[in-house]
Amino acid sequence: MPMVPEIAEYVKTHPGLDVGIHFTLTSEWKFYRWNGVLPDNQIPSLITKEGYFYPGIEPLIFAAKPDEVEKELRAQIDRAIAFGIRPTHLDNHMGSMYVRRLCLKPH
């Protein structure tokens, strides 16, 4: 996200904050979209033809390859650490880490 450097600077100047990583694999806003930390060609199963993360959990779950999910999540951790953030916890955007393909029916 564009504000990560600003947030990282805030964290550096406010030691002791409880700061985590909000794993993101979806991009649900119509006019404000994003993609991964890694280049699209390293995580093609996570990226739509428009070049962004999927707008919802269902299309993500049916398209995502587990090895690409792992690579992207590790890259998100590495990016936070590179900015000087020492995460105290992890969570995830839109519950995308709590869904299994078996729970959903393909369209």
Summary of the structure (lengths in Angstrom):
residues: 107
radius of gyration: 14.6
end to end distance: 30.3
largest distance: 48.0
contacts: 259
relative contact order: 0.24
helix: 43%
strand: 11%
